[in-house]
Amino acid sequence: ELLFPARCLGCDQQLPLGWQLPIFCPSCLDEISLIRSPLCPNCGLPLNSGLDHFCGDCLKKTFAFDLARAAVAYQGPITPLILSLKFGGQLTGLSTMAHLASASAGFADLSEPDLILPVPLHPQRLRERGFNQALVLGRSCFPARRKKIHAGLLIRKRATPPQTQLSGKERRKNLTQAFSITQPDMIRGKTILVIDDVFTTGSTVDECAKVLRRAGAKRIEVFTLARAIE
């Protein structure tokens, strides 16, 4: 700590000796919003008031997954933290991300999975980036269940343009038939947990859930570190 003192992952301010997780200064920590009730019991969208109830999207359409939960809102210092992992290869925040995940209310809502599957990258994107952020997040957030994490069962068979600049309709079309299962027998009758970094419209994890459902998965749940709040 004397040679390499902890610095806030949000503003780079030096933190006092002995600072514990999460590695954010008090000011940045105040900007982080843990997701808790009231929320949509299906997709996990946080709601403004009242008891847990279905959001407008879940009343209009049916997702292929059974439940989705996220740890924090995709805003404040969380946004650059995830982007630095995803596009900059900065792994220093993984322990903090895992701490936020385990401290979230949604973490406790998850069933015990038979298999944990990270949302895959296309091989071309994987070569460019060097690693799959969903896989490293899964290993960090579920260290006691590492043996259940299988990176090769769910694959992305078609390269697709990045989702970030697309509308909801374009996102869904962009991902049509983008994923497949390599060993359907391992999926049949199992409870599956799908892991990703950010839940935006849900298009990506929903497409993954569709192929898992067709392969015979009994239950499909989704956990993401962050959730975009419109």
LINQUI-V310893 format. One record per backbone hydrogen bond with DSSP energy under -0.5 kcal/mol. CO is the residue of the C=O (numbers start at 0). NH is the residue of the N-H. E is the energy in kcal/mol with one decimal. If there is no record, write none. Layout:
# LINQUI-V310893
co=CO nh=NH e=E
co=CO nh=NH e=E
This chain:
# LINQUI-V310893
co=5 nh=14 e=-3.1
co=7 nh=11 e=-1.7
co=12 nh=7 e=-3.2
co=15 nh=18 e=-1.4
co=21 nh=23 e=-2.1
co=22 nh=8 e=-2.4
co=24 nh=28 e=-2.7
co=25 nh=29 e=-1.6
co=26 nh=30 e=-0.6
co=27 nh=30 e=-1.0
co=28 nh=31 e=-1.2
co=31 nh=33 e=-0.7
co=32 nh=72 e=-2.3
co=33 nh=35 e=-0.5
co=34 nh=104 e=-0.7
co=34 nh=105 e=-0.6
co=37 nh=46 e=-3.1
co=38 nh=52 e=-0.6
co=39 nh=43 e=-1.7
co=41 nh=67 e=-2.1
co=44 nh=39 e=-2.3
co=54 nh=58 e=-1.4
co=55 nh=59 e=-1.2
co=56 nh=60 e=-2.1
co=60 nh=62 e=-0.5
co=66 nh=221 e=-2.1
co=68 nh=223 e=-2.1
co=70 nh=34 e=-2.6
co=71 nh=226 e=-1.9
co=72 nh=74 e=-1.9
co=74 nh=77 e=-1.6
co=75 nh=78 e=-0.9
co=75 nh=79 e=-0.7
co=76 nh=80 e=-1.3
co=77 nh=81 e=-2.4
co=78 nh=82 e=-2.4
co=79 nh=83 e=-2.3
co=80 nh=84 e=-1.3
co=81 nh=85 e=-3.0
co=82 nh=86 e=-2.8
co=82 nh=87 e=-0.7
co=83 nh=87 e=-0.6
co=83 nh=89 e=-2.4
co=84 nh=88 e=-0.9
co=88 nh=90 e=-0.9
co=90 nh=93 e=-1.7
co=92 nh=96 e=-2.5
co=93 nh=97 e=-2.7
co=94 nh=98 e=-1.9
co=95 nh=99 e=-2.5
co=96 nh=100 e=-2.3
co=97 nh=101 e=-2.4
co=98 nh=102 e=-1.5
co=99 nh=103 e=-0.6
co=100 nh=103 e=-1.1
co=103 nh=107 e=-0.6
co=104 nh=107 e=-0.8
co=104 nh=108 e=-0.5
co=105 nh=108 e=-0.8
co=106 nh=109 e=-0.9
co=110 nh=112 e=-0.7
co=114 nh=192 e=-2.5
co=115 nh=117 e=-0.5
co=115 nh=149 e=-2.3
co=116 nh=194 e=-2.1
co=121 nh=125 e=-2.6
co=122 nh=126 e=-2.3
co=123 nh=127 e=-1.7
co=124 nh=128 e=-2.5
co=125 nh=129 e=-3.0
co=130 nh=132 e=-0.6
co=131 nh=134 e=-0.5
co=131 nh=135 e=-2.0
co=132 nh=136 e=-2.1
co=133 nh=137 e=-2.1
co=134 nh=138 e=-2.3
co=135 nh=139 e=-1.8
co=136 nh=140 e=-3.0
co=137 nh=141 e=-1.9
co=139 nh=142 e=-0.6
co=141 nh=144 e=-1.5
co=142 nh=145 e=-1.0
co=144 nh=147 e=-1.8
co=145 nh=148 e=-1.4
co=147 nh=115 e=-2.9
co=147 nh=149 e=-0.5
co=148 nh=150 e=-0.5
co=152 nh=154 e=-0.6
co=152 nh=181 e=-2.4
co=154 nh=156 e=-0.8
co=154 nh=179 e=-2.1
co=162 nh=165 e=-1.9
co=166 nh=170 e=-2.7
co=167 nh=171 e=-1.9
co=168 nh=172 e=-2.1
co=169 nh=173 e=-2.6
co=170 nh=174 e=-1.4
co=172 nh=175 e=-1.0
co=174 nh=177 e=-2.1
co=177 nh=156 e=-1.8
co=177 nh=157 e=-1.3
co=179 nh=154 e=-2.6
co=182 nh=185 e=-1.7
co=182 nh=186 e=-0.5
co=183 nh=186 e=-1.3
co=183 nh=187 e=-1.8
co=186 nh=189 e=-2.2
co=189 nh=191 e=-0.6
co=189 nh=217 e=-1.7
co=189 nh=218 e=-1.5
co=190 nh=113 e=-2.8
co=190 nh=114 e=-1.6
co=191 nh=193 e=-0.5
co=191 nh=220 e=-2.9
co=192 nh=116 e=-2.9
co=193 nh=222 e=-2.7
co=194 nh=118 e=-2.7
co=195 nh=224 e=-1.1
co=196 nh=225 e=-2.3
co=197 nh=199 e=-0.7
co=198 nh=227 e=-2.9
co=201 nh=205 e=-2.1
co=202 nh=206 e=-2.2
co=203 nh=207 e=-2.0
co=204 nh=208 e=-2.4
co=205 nh=209 e=-2.0
co=206 nh=210 e=-1.6
co=207 nh=211 e=-1.8
co=208 nh=212 e=-2.7
co=209 nh=213 e=-2.3
co=210 nh=214 e=-1.2
co=211 nh=216 e=-2.3
co=212 nh=215 e=-1.5
co=215 nh=188 e=-3.2
co=218 nh=191 e=-3.2
co=219 nh=65 e=-3.3
co=219 nh=66 e=-1.0
co=220 nh=193 e=-3.1
co=221 nh=68 e=-2.4
co=222 nh=195 e=-1.6
co=223 nh=70 e=-1.3
co=224 nh=70 e=-0.7
co=224 nh=71 e=-2.2
co=225 nh=198 e=-2.2
co=226 nh=73 e=-2.7
co=227 nh=229 e=-0.6
